[in-house]
Amino acid sequence: MSPAGDIAADFRDVDGADPGRLAGFLLALGADPDFAAVKRRTLEALALRPGDRALDVGCGMGVEVRAMARGVGRGGAATGVDVSATMIARAREGAPAGCRFLEADLHRLPLPDGAFDAVRAERVLQHVEDPGRALAEMVRVAAPGARIVVAEPDWDTFTADLGPPEVMRLITARRGAAIRNPAVGREAHRLLTGLGCRDVHPEPVAVRVHDPALIEPAYELRAEAARAEADGALGPGAARTWERDLDRRLGEPGGLLTILVMVVTTARR
Ligand SMILES: C[S@@+](CC[C@H](N)C(=O)[O-])C[C@H]1O[C@@H](n2cnc3c(N)ncnc32)[C@H](O)[C@@H]1O
């Protein structure tokens, strides 16, 4: 398991971390109004039709695969792929007919060329070893003309209304740096274009999180301050002040606003 509180490292290897905690986090995040709006936007952009074959890579517990299955109807099929055995087992629990789940690494999809009419990824490319390779696999399994939709954050946009600006910038920059591919949200446009996709369109969507119950699990502002103090980037006084202000603001209704831009990139194979 990764050092306590490193959710970015945990999502690279869910089965080696605490899958129950990560599953709870995914559900809480999916219930957040702004993250839910990003999910809806990706599903709209897939423009699913009855009979389509749809794929979600890095599907987690398969919530969107179920939505995709409703979109493609009885004549179609929705497939979810995830590298985590635990996530796939949870996704399979009570899944309706028309949903199929595969445990596989998205760098090497065990799926034939051109097999899908719609291919989706959300908040997974930020964690993988090689996002270019992963996108190439998504393009390979898409049929000519298929819709491809990718929703990933641009961590350079992450801000929080907390603390002196220089401390806030230090903490939020470190949070981004803890992510394997913090810029993939803005890179997906170039990578998909380079892979020969057509009609590639990046749409930035700002996500506001001010629910105290979600801010810490999602962004780990306290853990980041502790890590900054441990490696000397932040003095003990500044770290303590940050933690105290964080506690106070999390306890006030509407006390803390965070903003992160997600980029929803749509394309055609
Ligand atoms: C942050 S979760 C997002 C899950 C889902 N897309 C959602 O929006 O709720 C990232 C998921 O990607 C999966 N993942 C990470 N690396 C992967 C890889 N190389 N291949 C397939 N899935 C991967 C993790 O197991 C985890 O379920």
The ligand as an SDF file (V2000), in Angstrom:
LIG
                    3D

 27 29  0  0  0  0  0  0  0  0999 V2000
   -9.8960    7.3660  -10.5880 C   0  0  0  0  0  0  0  0  0  0  0  0
  -10.5200    5.7970  -11.0560 S   0  0  0  0  0  0  0  0  0  0  0  0
  -11.7680    6.2800  -12.2400 C   0  0  0  0  0  0  0  0  0  0  0  0
  -12.7980    5.2140  -12.4510 C   0  0  0  0  0  0  0  0  0  0  0  0
  -13.9510    5.6050  -13.3850 C   0  0  0  0  0  0  0  0  0  0  0  0
  -13.4810    5.9120  -14.7260 N   0  0  0  0  0  0  0  0  0  0  0  0
  -14.7580    6.7470  -12.8130 C   0  0  0  0  0  0  0  0  0  0  0  0
  -14.8350    7.7800  -13.4640 O   0  0  0  0  0  0  0  0  0  0  0  0
  -15.3270    6.5970  -11.7280 O   0  0  0  0  0  0  0  0  0  0  0  0
   -9.2290    5.1200  -12.0710 C   0  0  0  0  0  0  0  0  0  0  0  0
   -9.4680    3.6750  -12.4870 C   0  0  0  0  0  0  0  0  0  0  0  0
   -8.5050    3.3340  -13.4840 O   0  0  0  0  0  0  0  0  0  0  0  0
   -8.0360    2.0340  -13.2410 C   0  0  0  0  0  0  0  0  0  0  0  0
   -6.7100    1.8730  -13.8640 N   0  0  0  0  0  0  0  0  0  0  0  0
   -5.5370    2.4070  -13.4670 C   0  0  0  0  0  0  0  0  0  0  0  0
   -4.5480    2.0230  -14.3040 N   0  0  0  0  0  0  0  0  0  0  0  0
   -5.1260    1.2330  -15.2610 C   0  0  0  0  0  0  0  0  0  0  0  0
   -4.6350    0.5220  -16.3900 C   0  0  0  0  0  0  0  0  0  0  0  0
   -3.3360    0.5480  -16.7130 N   0  0  0  0  0  0  0  0  0  0  0  0
   -5.5070   -0.1820  -17.1510 N   0  0  0  0  0  0  0  0  0  0  0  0
   -6.8390   -0.2260  -16.8300 C   0  0  0  0  0  0  0  0  0  0  0  0
   -7.3600    0.4200  -15.7570 N   0  0  0  0  0  0  0  0  0  0  0  0
   -6.5150    1.1470  -14.9810 C   0  0  0  0  0  0  0  0  0  0  0  0
   -8.0130    1.9110  -11.7260 C   0  0  0  0  0  0  0  0  0  0  0  0
   -8.0120    0.5500  -11.3160 O   0  0  0  0  0  0  0  0  0  0  0  0
   -9.2980    2.6690  -11.3430 C   0  0  0  0  0  0  0  0  0  0  0  0
  -10.4130    1.8210  -11.2810 O   0  0  0  0  0  0  0  0  0  0  0  0
  1  2  1  0
  2  3  1  0
  2 10  1  0
  3  4  1  0
  4  5  1  0
  5  6  1  0
  5  7  1  0
  7  8  2  0
  7  9  1  0
 10 11  1  0
 11 12  1  0
 11 26  1  0
 12 13  1  0
 13 14  1  0
 13 24  1  0
 14 15  1  0
 14 23  1  0
 15 16  2  0
 16 17  1  0
 17 18  1  0
 17 23  2  0
 18 19  1  0
 18 20  2  0
 20 21  1  0
 21 22  2  0
 22 23  1  0
 24 25  1  0
 24 26  1  0
 26 27  1  0
M  CHG  2   2   1   9  -1
M  END
$$$$
